[in-house]
Amino acid sequence: MEIKLFKKGDLVEVTDVNGQQLVRKAVEISGDTIYICTPEEFDLSLKKGKEPICVGFKIEFVKPCHG
């Protein structure tokens, strides 16, 4: 089993239910779930001092973004 280490703010890639690759920002990892949001939501939440609106993905379906 591959160990994946992500930290808050890392760019990641996920595949949505339609098979489209999406670039998102990591927000939090809890167990085998990683919570992600759009880069725009992440940046806005930092500016406003609030928590970003996130969606959870099983970490096995998330990979680091290299570009």
HUJO-V995380 format. One line per field, one symbol per residue. ss: DSSP state (H for helix, E for strand, - for the rest). A space follows every 50 residues. Layout:
ss: ???
//
This chain:
ss: ----------EEEEE-----EEEEEEEEEE--EEEEE-HHHHHHHHHH-- ----EEEEHHHEEE---
//
